[in-house]
């Protein structure tokens, strides 16, 4: 119940990587289904650690 409340308050999500039909990557919460809207780019953001690409 606490985890569901945290999702609703947009405090904590259970992010997992998902794939679109054309192969692009994005993150979606496993509990509530919300897509990550933090403005990540595309696959290049996932290819290397921060500051390496």
Helices and strands as residue ranges (DSSP letters): H 2-8, E 15-19, E 25-29, H 44-47
